[in-house]
Amino acid sequence: MKTEFNIGFDYSHQNKLTIEDPGFNDFIEYLFNSDLKLGKIEAGITYEKLSAYNVFIIGVPIAESYLYSEEIEYLTKYVNDGGSLLVLNDRGGEIENKNNLNDLTEIFGIKFNPDQLFDNENYSKDISRPIIKDFKKHFITRDITQIIHSNGCTIEIDKSVETEDIDVSAIGFSSEESAWHKIFDGEEWAEESVESAAIIAIGHFGMGKIVAIGNLSLFSGFHALYGIHAADNFKLIANIISWLMNKAHSQEAQLLQPIYTTVPIEQDLYYWMKEKLDEERWKNVEEIVNFALKVVKFRIRKQDSQDQEE
């Protein structure tokens, strides 16, 4: 799959998540600072448009701006052929947001429930902002101790879709004892307890990957108690982007394709690095980091060689 841009955003279905929305400035700035190129797909999704991107983000379509069946076919083929998909819904799922994301995600074994998750004991100032502390071990959940799932819906996993080329699983769950949800039962909203409800789903489909989350506020920079800067929310987002970007389906690809990862940088080193970038000694962060690693690699190999001679 030939790619021209790293990450594309759906602009064809009145998505809540857009590049220009000031509420998501910190998320978009993170992508830019990671030297990722961003783009949009407007006026309908096609396979040709999708093929320009490593990762495609659908950020909560609203107002009955539904995905067409042809678009769902293109998105499915895109993932099967090696593309990565990040699909976001929000509280109430399809019912409240008036979208048909499940028509797409159920192909991958993932369904957004028409509900809103609450927790009476583990929450960030309000029970509608549950603290999630139960995670399955995975690249995305590494170094994650807790996140805030504010005003979000839960997810259902369908293992029956799994084959040799398809797998799906949940990697983040609500608490076992104190969580409950308000769910639409087809006629009205009912309240009931829920144990270990899935809130993050991941899957492999053909050569591609998918991540689904029923919570948009995770990406917002406006709310310190439950947005991108709350708990380990930012770290989770960084891990998600890294996992979706990292795809190598052959030994040749492993040698040519970069690996995207996120590591904390000490402040004095970070500002020194920005100073050198302003001086145009290097083009970007990627060039500095790779240069530094090459120096370290050379020195360690040299030291190992000297140790063997002694």
N, C-alpha and C positions, 0 to 999 in steps of 0.2 A: 504494500500500500504506500503510494507516494504521498508525502505530506509536505505542505508549504508552511503551515502554521502549527503551533503546538496545541493550542486550546481554542475551541470554537464554542460560541454561546448561541442558544436558540433564541432568535428574535422573530420567529414566525407565529408565536402562539401567546402573545401578551404575557410573557414571563415576568414574575415578580423580581427575579434576579437578573439585573442588567449591569453592564459595565459602568454606565453613567450615574447610576443611583448612588448618592453620597453615603447611603447607609452601608454600602459594600466597598467603600474606598480602601479599607485596610486589607480586605481579601484581594482586591484587584492589584493593589500596590505590592502585596506579597508575590503575586504571579509575575508582575513586571520585574521586581527585584530578583526573581529567580531566573531572569533572562528568558522568559517564555513569551512567545508571540501570541497575541490574542486576535480573534476575529469573530465575525457574526454570520449567521445564516438567516437571511431575510427572504420574504416572499416564497416560502415553502422549502421543505427539506428534500434534497435529492441525494442519491449516492455519490454523484460527482462532487457536489459541494462538501459532503461529509469526508470524502477521501483526502481533502486538504489538511485534515486535522489528526493529531495523535489522540486527543481527548475531546469529547463533545459533552457540553453541560446543558441539561434541560432543567431550568430553575423555576418550577411551580407555575405552569400555565394556569390562567384564570379566565373567568367570564365566558365559558362555553367555547373557548378557542381550542377546539379538539384536534388531535393528531389524525390526519387522514390515513386510511388503510395503506395507501401507497407509501406514505412517509414511514409507517411502522415497518413495512417490508424493507425499505432502504436502511433504516436504523438497525434492523436485525442483521442484514447482510453486512453492514459496516462493522458491527461487533464481530460477527463470525469470521470476517476477513482480517481481523487484527486490530480494529479500533477499540477505544475505551470510552465508556459511557458513564457519566455521573448524573443520576436522576434524583431530583429533589421534589418532595411534596410537603404539605404542611398540615396543621391540625384540621381534622375533619376529612382528610384525604380527598377523594374525588367529589364527594357530596358537597362539602363546604367550598372547595375551590373551583368546582364546576369544570373539571378536566377529565380526560380519559387515559391517564398515565398507565393504569392497570392493563389496558389493552396492549401496551408495549411490554411492561415489566413482567407480566404473567408468562410471557414467552421464555423468560429467563428464570422462572420459578419464584417470582417476587410479587407480592401484592400489598399495596398500601391500604390499611384498614380505615374505614370511615369513623375515626374516633379521635379522642384527645387523651393523652396520658397525664395522670396526676400521681402524686406520692405524698402521703400524710406525714411521713417522718424524714425522708431524704429529699430536701428541696432547697432551692436558693431563694430565700425570702418569701416565696409564694408556692403553694402546692402545685400550681400549673407549670412549675419549672423544676421537674424532677432531676435529682442528681443521679447519674448513671455510674455505677461502680463495678458492674459485673461484665467482664469481657472475655471473649475467647481469644486464645493466643494467636496472633497473626501479625504480619508486617504492619498493618494499619494500626493495631492497638499496642504496639511496642511503646514502652515508657508512658503509657496512659494509665492514670490511676482513677480519674473521674472526669466526666463531662457534664454539661448542663443541656438537657433536652427540653427546651422551653416551648410551650404551646405547640407540641408536635404530635403526630400520629404514630401508631405502631405499625409493624410490618408482619406479614404472614409468609412463611417459607413453604414452597411446594417441592418436595424432594422427588416427586414422581417424574419430573422433567429430566432428571439426571441420566446421562449416558456416558460413554467413554470420553466424549468431547464437551460435556456440560456438567458443571457442578455448581451448587448454590448453598450458602449457609449464612446464618446470622452470627455476628461477632460482638454485638453489644446488646445488653438486656436490662430491663427494669428490675427493681428489687422483687424478692420472692414474697415478702410478707406485707409491705405497706403500700404497694402500688395499686391503682385502680384506674379505670378509664370510663369516659362517657362515650358511648358508641351508638351509632344510628342503626336501628334494627330493621329498617325498611319502612317504619311508620313514625317512630319518634326516637328521641335521644334517651338512652337508658344508662344508668350507672351500675357498674359491677366491678368486683375485684379482679385482678389479673396478676398472674405469677410469671416472672421471667419473660415478659413480652419483648419480642425482638424490636430493636429500633435502628439497627444498622445491618444491611444485607450486602453481601459481596458474592460475585460469581465469575466463573470462566465460561465462555460460550464460544466454541470453536477456538480461534486464535486470539479472541479478544477478552475484555474484562468489563465488568459492570459493578458499580457501587450505587446503592439506593439508601436514602435517608429521608425520613418524614419530618424534617425540621429545618426551616429556612433561617430562623434567627441565629442558628449556630454560626452563620457567615456574616452577621451584622456587626458593625463596629460601634453602634450607638449605645449598647447596653453592657456595662461592665459586669453586671451580675449574671448574665446568661448569654452574651454574645461571643464574638470571636476571641475576646481577651479573657473570658471567664474560664476558671479551672484549666483543663487541658484541651479546651476546644481548638485553639490555634494549632497545637501540636497534632491533633487528630486530623485537621484539614490538611496540614502539610504532609502527613503520612499518606492520606488518601490520594493527593495529587501525585506524590512520588510513586505510589504503587500503580496508579493508572498510567503513568508515563513510562514506566519501566517494562518494556516488552522486547524480547529478543527470541525469535523462533528458529534460529540457526546459529551455528558456531561463527559464521561470518558476521552475522548481525551482532553477536556478543562482542566482537572485536571493534565494530564500527559505531554502534549506538552508545551514546552516553548513558550513565546511570544517574537518575535524579534522586537526590537525598537531601534531607534537611538536618543541619546540626547547629547547636548554639555556638555563637562566636563571642569571645570575650570583648567587652565594650571598647577597650583601648585598641585592640587589634582591628575591630570593625571600623572605627573612625580613622585609624591609620590607612586602612584599605580604601575607604572612601576618598581620603586625601590623595592617594596615589591614582585613583581613577579620575579624579578631577584634573590631575596633572597629565592625564592621558598616557601614563606609563604602561597601563594595560587597558584593554578594551572593556572588560567586564569582570564580574566576580568569578565566573567560571574559569577564566584564563589565569587569574591569580591563584586560585585554589589548586588547579591542576599543575601549575608551575611549582608551587610549594610542595605538593606531593611527589613530584618527580625529583626534586632536590632531596627530600627525605629518603625516597626509595634508593637513590644513587648512594647516599651516605651510608645507609644501613647495609647495602650490598657490599660496599667498600670495606666497612668495618667487619662484616661477616667473613669476607675474604682474608683480611689480615688476621683474624682470630684463628682461621683454619691453618694458616701458614705457621703460626706460633706453636 
